[in-house]
Amino acid sequence: MEISDIFLTLVGLVIAMLGWFLSRLAETVNKVEANMTNCQTNMPLNYVLKTDYKIEMSELKGMIASQSKKIDQIWTHMRSDK
């Protein structure tokens, strides 16, 4: 074998290894993109949105206020009987 044949074989091996590495890299990038898209699509389903949280908190505050009024009425009624 001549030196040029050995050199061409080594260059071919390096190109094959680079091709394999780039294909694995592209596959990983595609998986990451798919995962990111999936996360963005399912985020409203999996997590509470800030607007939903504000609406629910205002409802909860209203419920607590009404319960507090009822408790106060019960306490004043109990104290007035004695």
Protein Blocks (a to p, Z undefined) as FASTA:
>chain_A
ZZklmmmmmmmmmmmmmmmmmmmmmmmmmmmmmmmmmmmmmmmmmpccfklmmmmmmmmm
mmmmmmmmmmmmmmmmmmmmZZ
